[in-house]
Amino acid sequence: MDEVRAFLDGTGCVEFSVPERRERRAWIARSLEELGYRSLRKRERGLVGRFLCRVTGYSRQQMTRLIARGRAKFVKTYKKIG
């Protein structure tokens, strides 16, 4: 979390280019999983959301929808398995 906080404090405008929307969303999903988003506290989840918004260029509202959609998919697959 310290790296995310340092990135947000130290950068102004960052532009990355990902050719396709599908690849960008896959990167977001991998990042959320690697950062352990589901187990983070609310304040830390906010930091991760701001980080992803800054890197991807998505708005806060769009990032919130993408994260919620990803969590819903996790719940569906978990219920199918269990």
C-alpha positions as CSV (number, residue, x, y, z in Angstrom):
1,M,0.0,0.0,0.0
2,D,2.9,2.3,0.6
3,E,4.0,2.1,-3.0
4,V,0.4,3.0,-4.2
5,R,0.4,6.0,-1.8
6,A,3.8,7.1,-3.0
7,F,2.7,6.9,-6.6
8,L,-0.4,9.0,-6.0
9,D,1.6,11.6,-4.0
10,G,4.4,11.8,-6.6
11,T,2.7,11.9,-10.0
12,G,0.7,14.5,-11.7
13,C,-0.5,13.2,-15.0
14,V,0.4,9.7,-16.2
15,E,-0.7,8.3,-19.6
16,F,-0.5,4.7,-20.5
17,S,-1.9,3.3,-23.7
18,V,-3.5,-0.1,-23.8
19,P,-4.7,-1.0,-27.3
20,E,-8.0,-2.7,-26.3
21,R,-10.6,-2.2,-23.7
22,R,-10.5,-5.9,-22.9
23,E,-6.8,-5.8,-22.1
24,R,-7.2,-2.7,-19.9
25,R,-10.0,-4.4,-17.9
26,A,-8.0,-7.6,-17.6
27,W,-5.1,-5.5,-16.2
28,I,-7.4,-3.9,-13.7
29,A,-8.7,-7.3,-12.6
30,R,-5.1,-8.6,-12.2
31,S,-4.1,-5.5,-10.2
32,L,-7.1,-5.9,-7.9
33,E,-6.3,-9.5,-7.3
34,E,-2.5,-8.8,-6.7
35,L,-3.2,-6.0,-4.3
36,G,-5.7,-8.2,-2.4
37,Y,-8.5,-5.7,-2.9
38,R,-11.2,-7.8,-1.2
39,S,-9.3,-8.0,2.0
40,L,-8.3,-4.3,2.2
41,R,-9.9,-1.7,4.5
42,K,-12.1,0.9,3.1
43,R,-9.5,3.7,3.1
44,E,-7.0,1.4,1.4
45,R,-9.6,0.4,-1.2
46,G,-10.1,4.1,-1.9
47,L,-6.3,4.5,-2.5
48,V,-6.4,1.5,-4.9
49,G,-9.4,3.0,-6.8
50,R,-7.6,6.4,-7.1
51,F,-4.5,4.6,-8.3
52,L,-6.4,2.7,-11.0
53,C,-8.2,5.8,-12.1
54,R,-5.0,7.7,-12.5
55,V,-3.3,4.9,-14.4
56,T,-6.1,3.9,-16.7
57,G,-7.8,7.2,-17.3
58,Y,-11.2,6.0,-16.2
59,S,-13.4,8.2,-14.1
60,R,-14.1,7.4,-10.5
61,Q,-17.6,6.4,-11.4
62,Q,-16.6,4.1,-14.2
63,M,-13.9,2.5,-12.0
64,T,-16.5,1.9,-9.2
65,R,-18.7,0.2,-11.7
66,L,-15.9,-2.0,-13.0
67,I,-14.8,-3.0,-9.5
68,A,-18.4,-3.8,-8.5
69,R,-19.0,-5.8,-11.7
70,G,-15.8,-7.8,-10.9
71,R,-16.9,-8.5,-7.4
72,A,-20.3,-9.7,-8.6
73,K,-18.6,-12.1,-11.0
74,F,-16.5,-13.5,-8.1
75,V,-19.6,-14.0,-6.0
76,K,-21.4,-15.8,-8.9
77,T,-18.5,-18.2,-9.6
78,Y,-18.0,-18.8,-5.8
79,K,-21.7,-19.7,-5.4
80,K,-21.5,-22.1,-8.4
81,I,-18.5,-23.9,-6.9
82,G,-19.7,-24.0,-3.3
